[in-house]
Amino acid sequence: MIITQHVTKYFGGFPAVQDVSFEIHQGEIVGFLGQNGAGKTTLMRILTSYLPASSGVVLIDGEDMAGNSLSIRKKIGYLPETPPLYTNMTVKDYLKFAAEIKDVPVKQQRHRLDKVLEECQLVNVQGKAIGTLSKGYKQRVGIAQAIIHEPKILILDEPTSGLDPIQILQVRDLIKNLRNERTVLLSTHILSEIEQIAQRVLIIRAGQIIVDDTLDALLSVPGAAPDGRSTLEDVFVRCHQKSHEVSGE
Amino acid sequence: MNKILAIASKELSVYFKSPIAYIILILTIAIFNVFFFTIIDQEREASLKSVFQVMEFMFIFLVPILTMRIFSEERSTGTIELLMTAPLSNTAIVLGKYIGVLFFFSIIIGMTFVYYGIVEYFGQPDRMTIFIGYVGIWLEGAFFLAVGMMTSSWSCNQIVSAITSYAILFLIYFSISFIKYFSGPAEAVIRQMSTWTHLENFSSGLITVGDVVYYLSGILVCLALTRFSIENRLWR
C-alpha cells in the first residue's frame, strides 16, 4: 500500500531523512516511533505529498508520488501534528469545507458529514466555533477531517498528544475501529499505545529506520515485562543505546 | 471549479466570522464619505473623478490589511497543510483565495455606488464616465490585491507580508512623483509603471487597451508568482 525506496530529504545541507525504505501492506496498523527531531514528521509529510523528497521513490497504492500527487492525495487522510483547524469556523462548516476540497461527491457530503460527526463524537459541538473547543475536541475535529473522504490510508501524527486518559481511550478505539477498512500509520510518544493497537513498529533515529519488525517479534525477546518478555520501552531504549555504541557516540 | 468556489467562500467566511470584516467595511466607507463630501463641496461638479483618485490612494493603505493574512495566517497556524495535502491543485488554491478576497473588495466598491446616486440626484453627471471610472478603480484594486496576496505567500509573518506589500504598492504608485528627475526611456518606463497614470485615464472616462492590459497582466503575473511561491514553498 505504501512503499518507499531510498527516500532522502535534505533541508539545506541537513539530512532530515536518509535512505529510508519500507513497505506497509493493506490493512496494517503501523506504529512509528522515534525521539523528537528524528524525522518522523518530515517522513509523514513526504508520504502525504506536503514535502517533496530530495531523492528516492514513494509509491502509494501502486502510484508514483512524483507524477500523481493529486490522485494519491484522495487516498490519504492526514492529521498533522498540529490539527489544521480554522478556529473561527464552526465544526460543521469546517468539515463541510474539508469534504468539498477532498472531492467528496456533493450528494454524499451530507451523509459523510453526519457519519464522521457521529464517529468522532462531535454531534453536540457541531455548531460551535472550533476556537472555543477544548484540546480533545479539536484533536477529534482534526481526525474527522482526515477520515471524511474515506481514504484508504490514514497518516496520523501524534493523534493522542495532549488528550486526557478518557479521550486517549476514545481516540484509540476510533483508530481500532478503522482497522478493517484502512491502512494506518501513526506516530506517538506513548509506547503503551502502540503495544495496544499496532501490529508493526518502525523506529526512526536521526533520519534512518533502525527497526522495522512486527510487534510480536519485538516483544518476544526476553526482557523486564512480568511475563518475561520485553516491553516496547525496553526495545526502544535498547535500540537507541545500541546505535549509540555503533556510532561511537 | 467547485473546489475553487469552496475555497473562495471559505475565505469570505473567514473575514465575516471575525470583527475584521465589519471594522474594515465601516472604517473604509466612513473615510470615503468624508472625502466624498469634501470633494463635492469644494468642486461643485457632478463628477467622481477626484473621488476615484482618493479611493485609489486609500486602497494602498487598505489592501495590505486585507491580504496580509491570506497565506501568512495559513502558514503560521498550520492550516496550509490541510490545503496542500488535499487533492487541490496549487492553481485552484491561488484562484480560490483570490476570488474570495476580490469578492470582499467588490463589496467595498459596491457600497460606494451611493455616491453615484447622490451626484445623479443633484446634477447631471456623465454616466459613462462614472461607469468607466468604476471599472478602473475595480481593476486597480484587483491588481493591488494580487500584489498583496503574492507578498503574503512569501512570509509566514503577517506583519512582514503587509510591510512588503506596502513597499511594492508605494513604489508603483508614487514612482510618478520622481519622474521629473528622469528623461528619455527611463521617464517613459516610470510613467507606464505607475498605477497613477493608468487610473487617470479611467477616471476621465477613457478606456485604452494599454491600461486594461497593464492591470490584467499585472494581476496575472502576481498570481503566477504566488503559485510559484507556494509550489516551491518559498516561505521556508
Interface residues (C-beta under 8 A of the other chain):
Chain A: R45 T48 S49 Y50 L51 L70 S71 R73 K74 I76 Y78 P80 E81 T82 P83 P84 L85 Y86 T87 N88 M89 D93 F97 A98 E100 I101 K102 D103 V106 A129 Q145
Chain B: N2 K3 A6 I7 K10 S13 V14 K17 S18 T77 G78 T79 I80 E81 L82 L83 M84 T85 A86 P87 L88 S89 R233
